[in-house]
């Protein structure tokens, strides 16, 4: 109650008299650390202390003469009003409520309301607000911490316990599961331990200090199945005002077994037991140091099981796993005592061969390949597998372990591109090929949307009449950066990324509609053959799909031929024979492609009788016809033709390029010729011109291979070379991105200060943003030239002629011209001036040997 003798202060806005007993109580009001305020009987704030503004962000004028409920959240107002009524009836009230800060933040508070009396009457109320935000947050944090601890303890993968007076007062589920049911709440911890461990454990527990470092204690517990070993960690704390020991425990009997297994798996493959990639790399690094010290070489072999994915997916993973285990066991037995095999992928292995010579590496690779000639017998399956092996040599192919493995992998991809199971040594050429492969792989994902694929058509010519009687459709990729990409480069990538089926369907559709368009234009009606992947041939929907495409194109089935390679036919004989029979019944003819590259046995031909309409002899046999000393190849080729005719098959000779080959094939009564002698594969528009000539009665003639008009547009003179210069070429910049790759050899046919012409067995695109570097020696000077390809001409299969424009500063061009002038003068007297990298080998022989050396 306020004293009547107190001072008075009249608030002009309310006309209420506020009395202060003295300065002491005023100081309490103003200096209170909590929010303090006075309200009249209507709940209007008459006087707030400074803390009100500090806590809620309002200035004094925004507080005074406003009802307190203005500062409450909307949902708190009804409760507050009821409370205020009770205060006005003379009762002190405490409530928890929520106020709104001026910035919109909500603040949890405890509100104390006390009636203010004067002369025995209630003239208002005093309010005190205490911010509960931190207090609530702390309480919530404590609750959450306790819940988190309990949750963590209950779900922990190890045992947790609490002891007071050596008795167990808490154990989490894993404690009881691990240590056993002998422990229950109230059990004396020491009594349940192995008798020999009780005194030691008691001594360690006594040595623990409150809040000090914990200690590790080895424990043993006797259980029904024997003695179990545990690793325990204890710490002493004060809990509920008592000395308490908290600890964790784990059964190290299993842990040690797991630790031993973990150590093994860190360095070995779980399935096969072979070392893994990590162990192999460490061992390789060690052997490289030894080889470097002793001046020795070592080899890294990258092995891949051909068709493993097909076996794994078709026969089940169990069969696949067993095959890998048996393969690993056999591979280990083949290797020498100092050689190491490791498994690094699903069907990929690495082999380390220290202290080798070039010939021993080849012998080892051949021995590994030959060792797997015999099939594996797994679950009544006879599984015949073949290998591809990539080889890199230290220090020839790199001086880092990662580089050697990468180069062996590049060589492996080259080996897999061959038509039979072989090994391949790394060459610097593969750097460029590998880089190209990497860039192409990303672009393949969007091949359909980019619309960059195109079908080329190579004529099939009757050997007697020299007229076109058919064509083979061959897919090409008009890549915006690499130019015309060969299917040999992108088809394996398409198979890896899983889009080959869609590409096959695109080929089927495009070839059929194009053939019908030619017929509608009045051109001679001829069959077009298409090449389908082995997996597409295994597709049970193939016949239905082809018939549907033929129907859409309104094309008679007799104008479509399907080609399949020999190896695919024999590996999946039963299934594919069923599909072949289905296609032939519908009028679609079947060609057996690349005969002689698979099992190479003439006896297999009789199994194809009645199912194969045309047999295509592989180019490798035709190439051998030019060799006057190789009578055996000629005899085999003649025998294949005669046997095929006996079995009522037509014969197509692939890759005919010379008059000599043509003459021999005529003598052998071959039916059809296909090859560069008549025409390389050409775009649809060019092939239509050939058909138009057929219609006009003109025989097929070789397609012109002129390079165009580039040669006539030179601004700078050229030096023609009687003998080509050997040079090294590499890719240094690709669309603004600098790259660092290995070199490969080329032949320079002529050279000038503005450009040159060279031959290569690599495919380069016509693109000014693809910058190449060429290095050679002219008159004893090392010459380095940068530039880009401006035209390309395929002289022969896998041999390309390029026009090369130099990127050179004018000052350097003048100096280079002076050197070329000197060379030109010397060439008048000697076609091979000294101190130049000339070669006398024929260009085709040069690249044949280079390709062979890469093989």
C-alpha positions, 0 to 999 in steps of 0.5 A: 500500500502506498504511503499518504506522505509520499511525494506526488506526481501528476501524469497530465495525460491520465490525470492519475496521481502516482505516488512515490514513497521515497527516492529509494523505491523510485530507484528500485522501479527504474533500476530494476534489471527486469522490465517493470511498469505501472498500468492503470485500472484499464490496463493502460501503461502509465509508467515503464522503466528503461528496461521495457524499451531496451528489451522490446525495442520501442521508444518510451512514447510508443509504450506509454498510453498503450494497453499492455495487450498491444505488445502481446501476441494475438493468441496470448491476449485472451489469457492475459485479459482474464489474468488482469481481471483477477489482479484488479480483484486484488489477487497477485498473478503469475503467467507465462506469455509471449511478447512481440519485439518491435522487429517482429521477434517473439520473446517468451516471458514470465509476467508477474502482475500485482495490484497497486493500492492507494488509500485502500483502493486498487488504482492499477497494477504493477507488472514485472517481466522476466525474459524466459528465452534463455532459460527455456532454451537451456531447459530445452537443451538439457532435455534434448541433451538427455534424450540424445544421450539416451538415444546414443547410448541405447543405439550405440554399437558398443556397451555403455555402463554406469557404476556406483559403489562398484554396483551396476546402476545402468547398462545400455542394450549393447552392454547386456548383449555383449557382456551377457545376462550375468550382469543385472542392475545392482550386480557387483561389477567385479564379481562377474569378471574373471577371478584373475582380473578382479583385483587388477580392475579394482586397483585401476578403478581406485586410481581414477580421479574425479574428472581426470583422464580415463583408463583402458582396462582389459577384461575377461568374462567367462560365458557358456561358450568360453572366455570372452575378451573385452576392451573397457574404458573407465572414467570417474565423475560425480553424478547425483552427488556420488562418485560414479564410474562411467565406462564403455566396453566392447568384445574384442574377441570378434573385434580382433577377428574383424581387425585381422579381416580388415587388414586383409581387405585393405590390401586384398580383393574379398572375392578372389583373395588377390591383392587389390589396387592399393596393394598393387600400386604400393608394390609397383612403386617399390619395384620401380625404385629397384628397377631404377637402381639396377637399371632394369625394366618392369612391365604392367599388364592390364587384363580384361575378360572379354564377354564377362558381363554377358556371362554374368548377366545371363548365367547369374552373378553366382556363376560370374563370381565363381568364374572370377575365382577360378580365373584368379587361381589359374592366373596366379599359377601361371605367374612367376615367383616375383610376379604379382596379380591384382584384381582392380575391377569387376573383370579387370586385373593388373599383373606386375612383372619385374626385371623384364626384357621386351621379348620376355614381356611378349612371351609372358602375355602370350603365355597368359592368353594361351593358358586360357584356351581351355574352358572353365566348368562351372555349374554344368556350363562350359565357359570359354573366355578370352583375354585382352591385355594392355602392356606398359613398360617402365621406364619407356612408357612412364616414370610414375605408377599412375602413368604406367597403369593409365598407359596399360589401360590405353593399350588395353582399349586398343587390344579390345578393338582387335578382332580376336583376343590379343595383347597390345603394347602401349605407344604414344599414339594411344595418348591422342587416341585416348584423349579423343575417346574421352571427348567423344564419350561425353558427346555420345550421350546426346547423339540423337538430339545433335543429329550428327550421325550419317550413313555412308554407302559402299557399293558391292560390284558384280565381278563380271559385269562391273555393275553395282548390285548392292551396297553396305550401309556404314554409319559415320559421325560428323562430329563438330570438333573431330570431323568425320569419326569412324565407327571403329572409334565410337561403336565400342564407346556406344556399347559401353555407355549402353546406347548401341541398341538405339543406334542400331534402330536408327541405322535400320530406319535410315537405311530402309527409308533411304533405299525406298527414296532412291527407288521412288526417284527411279534409281536401280533397286538394289539391296542395302545391307546393314551391320547390327551389333551382337546384342541387337541380334540377340534381341527377341524383338528384332524381326518384329522391329525390322518388319515394322520399319519395312512396312513404314518405308513401304520397302520390300524385304528382299531389299534389306540384308542383315550382316552378322560377324562370325564370332557372334554367330558361334558364341550364341549359335542356338539363339541366333540361328533361331532369329536368322531363320525367322528373318529369312522366312520374312524375305530378309537375307543374311550375310556372314561378315568378316569370315576368317577372323573368328574361329577360322575353320572352314568346317564351320561353314557347313553349319551355316548352310541354308541360313547364310545367303552371302559370305564376306571374306575378311579384308586380311585375306584379300590383302594377302593376295598382293604377296607373291610369296604367300601361296597359302593365303591365296589357297585358303581364299580360293578354298573359302570361295569354292566351299561357299559356292558348294554350300549355295552361298554368294561370296563378297570379297571385302577391301579390294584395292588393287588390280592384282587382287581383282584379277585373282578373285576373278580367277577364283570365281568370286561373285562380288567385289567391295573395296576402294578399287571401285569406291570408298564409302560415300554419302547418300547423295554421292551414292545416288549419283553412282546409281544414276550412272548405273541407270544410264548404262555406265559401269562402276568406276573408282570414285575420285579422290581429289583433294579439292582446290586447296593446293591451288590457293597457296600463298607460299611456295612448297618444297616437294620431297622425293622421299618423305620426312619422318616427323612426330605429331601431337595434339597441343590445343583442343578448342581453347584447352591446352593438352599434353599428349604423346607423339606419333610418327607421320610422313611429310610429303611436301613442306612450305613456309605456309603449310605442308602435306603429311600422311598419318594413320590417325584421324584428325578433324578439319578444325582450326581450333584443333592445334597440332604440333609437328617436329622434324629435322631439316638440315640438322636443325630441329624444326617445331611447327604449329598448325591445323588441318585444312583438308583430308583425303583417305588414300587407303583404309586407315591411311590419311593424307592431310593438308596442314596450315601453319600458325607462324609469326611473320619473322619466323616464317621468313627465317623458315623460308630461308631454310627451305630455300636452302633445302630446295637447292640441295634437293636439285643435286641430291634427293636425300640431303644429309641431316634430314629425317628422310625415309625410303620405305614406301608410305603404305609399308611404313604405316603397315609396320607402324600399325604392326608395331602398335599391335 
